[in-house]
Structure formats: C-alpha cells, structure tokens
Amino acid sequence: MSGATQGGGGRPMSVFARASEVLVLSLALTLGGGAGAAQTAPPARVVSMNLCTDQLALMLAAPGQLVSVSYLAHDGAVAPLRAAARALPANRGLAEEIYLLQPDLVLAGRYSTVATVAMLERLGLPVIRFEPENSLDDIEDALTRMGAALGREARARALIADFRADRARLEEHLRQARAEADGPRAVLYSARGWTGGSQTLAGDILRAAGLRNLADELGLAWGGMVALESLLMADPDRLILGQPGRSPEGWSEARALLHHPALRHSRAYRAGVATNDRDWVCGTPFVLDAVARLIDETAP
C-alpha cells in the first residue's frame, strides 16, 4: 500500500493512529522524554487504565500514589470501589491524556487499549499488564503482583490473609447450607445468552457456592453462547441472570433475551432468580460477597 506506515506488528497503521503517535511523540519531546530509567523506589505516580487494575490498585495503593483510574471505575454498576475512585481523575485510555499525567507506572489489563499501551511503552513509560483472573485462586496472585508493583507488599499480604480467612468461613457456611445434598444445577445467563463455564471466574463463583454449572454439561468450560431453547430444554434448577435492565441510550437488545416470556415462565425462574452484579466483574476479594449471596439465595 502506497504511503502506509507500518506498526510494530507489521500491519498498516490507520491515519488516526499515526496522527495520535505524532501528537504523543511531540508531547514527549516537550516534556523531556519518557521515564525509561529503572525504578528503585516505589512508583509515586501511578495511572490505571483498566477496571480490574483500578480495583486492585484502589485497595493497595498508598495515599496519593494512584493519580488516575479508568472512567469505568466511576460507574457504580460495575465498580465496587466507586466512592474511592471518584476522588481521582478518570481516564479513557488515551495515550495523550495518560502521558500528560507523567506517571512513573501505568497499570493495564492484558486486553486494555493495545495501541495505547504499545505507544506508552515506546515512549519509555513502564507498563505492567495484568491477566484476567479465571478463579478465586488467581485473586491471591493478582494481589501479590499488584502489591509488588506498588511497593505495597505488606498491605497485599494482609489482604490475602483476610481473603483466605473469609474464604474458609464461606466454605464452612456452604457445608452447613447444603448439608449432604448435591448443589442445584445452575446457569449464569447474561446478555445475548452468554454463560460462564468452570474455567472462568464466574464459573468458579458458582462452584464456590456449591452449584453445578450447566455450562459444563453443554461443553462450554470456557464459556460461550447458549440459545434460549437449549437452556429451557436443559431445565436447570437455578438461574443467575446477568444484570438485566436498560442501557443509558434506552432499551438494550443485548439484554432483551433476559426479559423473554419463556424464560420468565421457566421452572428455574420461578424458583427464584439471583443476579450477578459488580462483585462478579473483577477478580478481587469482593467476589466472596457474590459467593455468600449465592449460597443463601440457592439454599434448599
């Protein structure tokens, strides 16, 4: 392609991406270049650009250490720590705005704005990417890694100790609630019919609540889409709906399936519907609140 500029992966860059890079490189020259030197002290100015790194950093950061979080952290529908997040400026993952904050550490998810992360790294800003948590066990690893990134290891160890103690209490609560009976067959049903299997965080929340996951019966250990007809024929005992409701722009077609009359007349719906909420979204100690509610809501 004539005149195309190649990115790091060998693919042509869009005109917008090229213009953004030129602008950020100009900012770098104006501000004196990136922070390429190796750090020996804990980072003093940390920016998070991912909802889940927001939550971990808000739990662990020293006062004044975290200077910006993603705009999603200000949304109480998906962010348990909304009040703390709203005390900080929000970013939308744009390279220009993040660079102007002059961070000495950027926190990102594995799938956070990839072009932004690559650009910040080219400018010499330290970036740490966090993998999504797929189980309760992964939460301890995430806390440990975030504690090390922020120089807050002692705080991380304390949170992990609390998490283990709370988890042990939940396991005892589960034994008392279920007695010797097998847990109900349950399904998580979200927008467009998505469900989470045993290899996902949502699936592990179901397992920790003593529920048998219908997704595994359907061969969806890593999650996937389930047609409403397939769900009704499988006839689960319990139903956990993804947050039903309306989008800010009006009715959401993606969630319309959760209001379908056939679903509302199913045996599982009549048995009592649980709802996944902000405590399910990220791998943080808040997932234990979701587990506790599920145990109580699905008890015999």
N, C-alpha and C positions, 0 to 999 in steps of 0.2 A: 504494500500500500504506500503510495507516494506520500512522503512527508510525515508518516506515522512515527510517533515516538514510542520506544519500547520501554516497558516497565521491567522490574526485577525478574518477573516470571516469563519474560519474552513475549507478552501479549501487548497489542497496541493499547496505548493509553488514550482515554477519551479527551476531548478538548477541555472539558470541565476539570478532569483530574490533573491535566497538565497545567492549567491556569492556577489551580489550587496549590500545586507544588511550587510554582514560580513565586506565588504570594508568600508561602511559608518560608521559602528559602530567603526571600527578601527580608522577612521578619528576623530570620536567624542572623543575617549579616548586620541588621540594625541593632539587635540586642547583644551581639558579640559572640554568636555561635552557640552550639548545643552543649549540654552538660555531659561531655564524654569522659571525664576523669572518673577513675574508680572511686567508689564511696567507701569510707572507713567508718563514718558515723551514721547513725540512723537518719533516714531522709527527713528533712524538715518541712518540705512542701510536697505533698502527695496529692495526685489527682486520680480519681477513679472514674472510668468511663463505661462501667458495666454494672447492671443492677445487683448482681450477686457479689461482686467485689465491693460494691458500695456497702452492703450489709455487713460483710466481714470486717471491712476497714472501720466502719462506724462502731463496731463492737470492740475493736482492738486499739485503735489509734490513740495516741496521746493528745491532750488538749492542744488545739491549734495545728496539729500535724496534717490533718486532712483539710485541703483547701477547696475542693470541688468534688461533687458527685454527679452521676448521670441524672438527667431530668426524670427518669423513671423512679428514682428514689424519692421524689416528691409526691408520688402517686400512692395514696393510702390503700388503693385496691390491690396493689402488688408488692408494697414495701412495708414490712413490719416496723421499721425504724423511721417512719416518715417524719415524725416530730424532730428528731435529731438531724435528719437530712435537710429539712427546710431551713435550718440555721446556716446552711452552706450554699454558695452559688451552685447552680446546676449547669451542666454542660451537655451538649448534644453530640459529643464525639467528633467534633470538627477539629482538624489539625490546627487551624489558625487560632481558635479560642484556647485550646489546650496549651499551645506553645506560648501564648501571651501570658499565661498564668505562671510561667517559668518554674515548672515543677522539677524536682530532682528525682522523682519516681512517678511513673504512670502505671496504674493497675488496669488490666484489661482481661476480658474473657477470651477463651480460645477463638470464639466466633465474633468478637467485637469488631467494629468497623475496621476491616482488614487494611484498606488503603490508608486510613489514618494512622494505624499502628505502624505500618511499614514506613510511612513518611516520617513519623516521630523518631523511629529508630535510625533512619538515615541522617537525621539532624543531630544524632548523638544523645537523645534522651533515653535514660534507662526505662525499659518497659518490661513488666512481668505479666505473662499471660497465665490465667488460671483455667484449668479444665473444669467442665461441668461436673457436679457431684452426682453420681448414679446410685448411691447407697448411703445409709446412715454412717457406715464406717468411713466413707470418704470425707465426712464432715470434720472428723478429727484431723485428717491430713490437711484439709483446707485451712483450718485454724492454725495448725503448726506452721504451714508455709506463709500465711499472712503475718503471723507473729514474727517470723524470721525476717520477712521483707520490711516490716516497720520497726524492727528493733524492739519488739514488744513480746519477747519470748515468755517472760514470767506471766504476763497477762493471758497469753494464749494457753499456757499450762493450767492456769486457774479455771479458765472457761472449759477446757477439756475435762478437768476433774469434775466440774459441776455437771457437764453433759453426761458423763459416764454415770454419775450418781442418779441423775434424773432418769436416765435410760433404764437403769436397774430397777428403780421404783415402778416404772411403767411396765416392765416385764412381770413384776410381781402382781401388779394391778390386772394385767392381762390374764394371768393364771387364775386369779380369783373370779374374774368376769366370765371366762369361758369354761371353767371347771374342766371336765374331761371331754366336753363336746368339741367336735371339729368346728372351726370357724365357718361362717357363711361364705358362699360363693358370691363374690362381689365384682363389680366392674366400675372402673372410672370412665366416665363418658363426657368428653369435652367438645368444644367447637368442631364442627364438621365431622364428628364421630371419632375423634382421636381418643385412643386409650393407651395407658402406660403399662408395660409388662414388668416382669420381675427384675429385669436388668436396668430399670430406670429408677430414679429417686421416688417418683410417685408409686411405683410398684413396691419399692421397699417400705414405704409408709404403710401400704396395705398389709404387707407381710408382718410388720412390727405390730400391727393392730390385730393380728391373728386371723386375717381374712385370706381366703383362697382366691387368687386372681384369675378371673375369667379369661383375660388376655392370654395367659399361658396355655389354656385349653385350646385357644384359637391359633396357637403358633406364633404369637406376637410378643415374644420375650423382650424385645427392644422397643415395643410399642408400634402402633400403626393405626390405620383407619378401620372402623367396624361399621358396616351397614346397619341401619336400624333394624332391618328384617333379621339379620344374623343375631343381633343382640336379643331380640324378642324370642327367637327360636331357642336360643341357649338358656333362656329363663333363669337369670341369676337371682340370688336371694336378696341382694342389696345393691343399691345404685348410689354411686358418688358422682354427682354432676359437677362439671366444670362451671365456673361462676356464670350462671345464667343472667341475662339482663340485656340492656341496650348499650350500644356504643355511644360515644359522645356525639356522633353525627346522626344518630337516630337508630332505627332498627338494624340489627346486625344479622345478615344472612348466615354468617358462620355459626351463630348461636341459635338460629331458628330451630334446628333439629332438637334442641333441648326442651322445646316447648311443644313438641309434636303430640297430638292427642293419643296416639297409640302408645307412646312412651309413658304418658301420664296415667294410662289405664293398665299398665303392666303390674304384675304381682310385686316386682321389686319396688316400683314407685309407691304403691300402696303400703308397703311395709315401712316406709319412712325414708326420705331422701337425705343423704348427707351432701355437703358441698365442699369442694376443695377451694381454698382461698389463698391469701397472701403467704400463709405459713408453709404452703406446699412449693412455692416458686423456686426458692434457692436452698442450697444445702447449708443450712445454718442450724444452730440449736433450736430455732423456732419450730422445726419440723416435729419436735416432740409434742408440742401443743396440738398439732394436727393428729398425731397418733392417739393422744389421750382422748380427743373428741370422738375419733372413730371407734375406739374401744367402747365408750359409753353409748354412742348412738347406735351401735350394731349389737349390743349385748342382748342375749336371749330375753 
